[in-house]
Amino acid sequence: MALTNSPDSVLVQNYVAGDEAALLELINRHQSKIYGFIYSKLDNRHFADDIFQETFLKVIRTLKSNSYNEEGKFLPWVMRIAHNLIMDEYRKVKKQSLLYDKTDYSIFSIIKDNSLNIEDKMVDEMIFQDVQKIILELPEDQKEILMMRYYQKLNYNEIAELTGLGVNTAIGKMRYAILNLRKIVKKNKISLTA
């Protein structure tokens, strides 16, 4: 069977048995999702590159030591490694400087609308900054779930796998995050509309 048609579990077995091409296929198969996940958390190409490399170094070490026992769940396992490395990086560096000191980034830059004038862009930037401040006030666990759900576009099953929570717990934390956001907006009398 060609490597490109092989399931992840077979590729893992082949790599452990000494087939380096199997690891290359695993990396090629999943690199965009893994790197996209890392980059979406850090929004810094340098940090994302480092974490991506560190992730696969850990994968290689684990596979070579025959410690891998995820039984066919390769991608969620690698994503969990990446998530843990990102959390380690957050502990080393101030979270605020990684996530929220983005003077040149606007969430509205994703939507290309040439009709926006300077005033509209300024209002959009102010709204984005208000949203960032509000998110900072959430409890850490709720903030993490909210970031994964809305900024990384992960579904609740993926969030549960990455955080080690149950799906219902992740949904519950998301619900509380939204309720808390509403309370914060009301308490601070913030208007999030242009």
C-alpha positions in Angstrom: 0.0 0.0 0.0 1.3 3.5 -0.9 2.3 5.6 2.1 -0.2 8.3 1.0 -3.1 5.8 1.4 -1.9 4.4 4.7 -3.8 5.2 7.9 -1.8 7.1 10.5 -1.5 4.1 12.7 0.3 2.1 10.0 2.6 5.0 9.3 3.5 5.2 13.0 4.2 1.5 13.0 6.4 1.9 9.9 8.3 4.8 11.3 8.9 2.9 14.6 10.2 0.0 12.5 12.7 2.4 10.8 10.9 3.8 7.8 11.8 7.5 7.8 9.5 8.2 4.8 6.5 7.2 7.0 7.3 10.1 9.4 7.6 12.5 6.5 4.2 11.4 5.2 2.7 12.0 8.7 4.2 15.4 8.8 3.1 16.3 5.3 -0.4 15.0 6.0 -0.9 17.0 9.2 1.4 20.0 9.1 -1.0 22.6 7.9 -3.6 21.7 10.6 -0.9 21.5 13.3 0.9 24.6 12.3 -2.3 26.5 11.8 -3.4 25.6 15.3 -0.1 26.7 16.7 0.0 29.9 14.8 -3.6 30.8 15.7 -2.6 30.6 19.4 0.6 32.6 19.1 0.1 34.8 16.0 3.9 35.0 15.8 5.6 33.2 13.0 8.9 32.9 14.9 7.3 31.3 18.0 5.0 29.2 15.8 8.0 27.8 13.9 9.8 27.0 17.1 6.8 25.3 18.7 6.1 23.3 15.5 9.7 22.0 15.5 9.6 21.3 19.2 6.3 19.4 18.8 7.8 17.0 16.2 11.0 16.6 18.1 8.8 15.4 21.0 6.8 13.2 18.6 10.0 11.6 17.3 11.4 11.0 20.8 8.2 9.4 22.0 7.9 7.2 18.9 11.6 6.2 19.0 11.3 5.2 22.7 8.2 3.1 22.0 6.2 5.1 24.4 3.4 6.0 22.0 0.1 4.2 22.8 -2.6 6.4 21.4 -4.1 3.6 19.3 -4.7 5.3 16.0 -5.3 8.8 17.4 -2.2 10.4 16.0 -3.4 13.8 15.1 -5.2 14.6 18.5 -2.1 13.3 20.3 0.2 15.6 18.3 -2.2 18.5 18.8 -2.2 17.9 22.5 1.6 18.0 22.5 1.5 21.3 20.6 -1.1 22.6 23.0 1.0 21.7 26.0 4.1 23.3 24.5 2.1 26.5 23.8 0.9 26.6 27.4 4.6 26.2 28.5 5.5 29.1 26.3 2.7 31.2 27.8 4.1 30.5 31.2 7.5 31.8 30.1 6.4 34.9 28.3 3.7 37.3 29.3 0.4 36.2 27.7 -0.6 39.7 27.1 2.4 40.4 24.9 1.8 37.3 22.8 -2.0 37.6 22.4 -3.0 41.1 22.8 -0.2 43.5 22.0 -0.9 43.5 18.3 -0.9 47.1 17.1 -0.9 46.1 13.5 -3.6 43.4 13.6 -7.3 43.8 13.5 -9.8 41.1 13.5 -11.6 43.0 10.8 -8.6 42.7 8.5 -9.9 39.3 7.6 -12.9 40.8 6.0 -11.7 42.7 2.9 -14.0 45.6 2.4 -12.5 48.5 0.4 -15.5 50.7 1.2 -14.3 51.1 4.8 -13.0 54.6 5.3 -10.5 55.8 7.9 -13.2 56.5 10.5 -14.8 53.1 10.1 -11.3 51.5 10.5 -10.7 53.4 13.7 -14.1 52.3 15.1 -13.4 48.7 14.1 -10.0 48.9 15.9 -11.6 50.4 19.0 -14.2 47.6 19.0 -11.5 45.0 18.6 -9.5 46.5 21.5 -12.6 46.5 23.7 -13.3 42.8 22.9 -9.6 42.0 23.8 -10.0 43.8 27.2 -13.2 42.0 27.9 -11.7 38.6 27.1 -8.8 39.3 29.5 -11.3 39.6 32.3 -12.6 36.0 31.8 -11.3 33.2 34.1 -8.4 31.4 32.4 -10.3 28.2 31.6 -13.2 30.0 30.0 -10.8 32.3 28.1 -8.9 29.2 26.7 -12.2 27.5 25.5 -13.4 30.8 23.9 -10.2 31.3 22.1 -10.2 27.8 20.7 -13.8 27.9 19.7 -14.0 31.4 18.1 -10.4 32.2 17.0 -9.2 28.8 16.1 -12.6 27.5 14.8 -12.2 24.2 16.7 -15.3 22.1 17.4 -16.2 20.9 20.9 -14.8 17.4 20.2 -11.4 18.9 19.2 -11.5 21.3 22.3 -12.2 18.3 24.5 -9.4 16.3 23.1 -6.9 19.2 23.4 -7.8 20.2 26.9 -8.6 16.8 28.4 -12.1 17.9 29.3 -15.3 16.2 28.4 -17.3 17.6 25.5 -20.2 18.6 27.8 -17.7 20.3 30.2 -16.2 22.3 27.3 -19.7 23.3 26.1 -20.5 24.4 29.7 -17.4 26.4 30.0 -18.1 28.1 26.7 -21.6 28.9 27.9 -20.3 30.5 31.1 -17.7 32.4 29.1 -20.4 34.0 26.9 -22.6 34.7 30.0 -19.6 36.3 31.7 -18.8 38.4 28.6 -22.3 39.7 28.6 -22.0 40.6 32.3 -18.7 42.4 31.7 -20.1 44.3 28.8 -23.2 45.4 30.8 -21.2 46.2 33.9 -18.7 48.4 32.0 -21.4 49.8 29.7 -19.4 48.9 26.6 -21.0 49.3 23.2 -19.6 46.8 20.6 -21.3 48.2 17.6 -20.2 50.8 15.2 
